[in-house]
Amino acid sequence: MSLSHTAAEYMLSDALLPEPSSSRAKGLRLELPSDRVLKFVAVGLPLFLVSLAFAREFSAGSQISCFSPSNFTGKQSAYADTACWDSLLHHGFDAEGRAVTKSLWALKVFPYSLLVVAVLMYLPYLLWRYAASPTLHSDLLFIIDELDKSYNRSVRLVQHMRKVQQASDDPEQFWEEYERARQERYFEFPLLERYLACKQHSHSLVIIYLLRNLLLLLFLAATCLYLVFLHLNIFFQDEFSCSIKTGLLQDEPHVPPLIPCKLVFFSVFQLISLTVGGVYVLLMPVVIYSALQLCQWDKGLLSVYEMLPAFDLLSRKMLTCPINDLNVILLFLRANISELTSFSRLSAVSALREATAEKQDIDTVVDFMTLLAGLEATKPKH
């Protein structure tokens, strides 16, 4: 008998979780995997493509090629290229033969506009980082610690039950006392459960999360509209007529009023704009999906912890409308499941409970550990 008691003591001692280390606070992920991918693509893609455009500009030299008259000297041709690049004005005629000018200045600032797009895409994540992450970090740290401590309390409760059962002369009286304690909810964890229930009535995190996704969706749509505007008005005109009757060439009689010019970098900018626009269009459903995650509860995580005594946040129908801070916390708990050591233990115990023949007598992890500790021999059969 002493050997079985010693084995049970060792088994229950091994079931206890170690004290959390200080690295847990540093290892918490405050971004969902989908949000991290969105940030990497939405911010990194324009920066990468702009760097390629700038690299090509520095390596290829002039971004414009003008067809100057044959009697121009080399310096005059270089001056014509520079003047047309500085102005970027297309001189043409409308259907009635009237002279019109069209500015192509947007092509010149296009790489810098993509830098502005990258900054705009990063603003929603700055909002989340400074407005919500500190609160979320403290909530996650507290809830993860309390869930692990609740598991440890259950194991220590079993250890205490074994000692009381060994000291009891009447096994029937021991199990009656145990059932009465369960009915009067002596085993509940009021601090953790009430804290989670309180988070159902808080909406600061969910508002910031939805606002971040809304801003990101707005910036994605605005960027796509901006690229469509460029394509409809500018990105189909790689050749234009430039006037060089200015400056040093203004009074030269042999200088023609207009010379044809061609934009060397035009195809590169077209490819960059199509790439950015196509990827951003594909990112919009991902942003919408991330926001729609808040429309349903992630009940898988809390249902495992209902094995703890009197932890019945789900069974008491306390989970009502899912758009609240508790649902946001559950999403991030799922993302930080590696930091929640007790979850893997309880998942294993839950799987074993499903495979137990007498599972109708096992309601909580205390019941299961009681059976494993060798108390089932004295528990009365119902």
Disulfide bonds with the S-S distance in Angstrom:
Cys66-Cys261 2.16
Cys84-Cys242 2.12
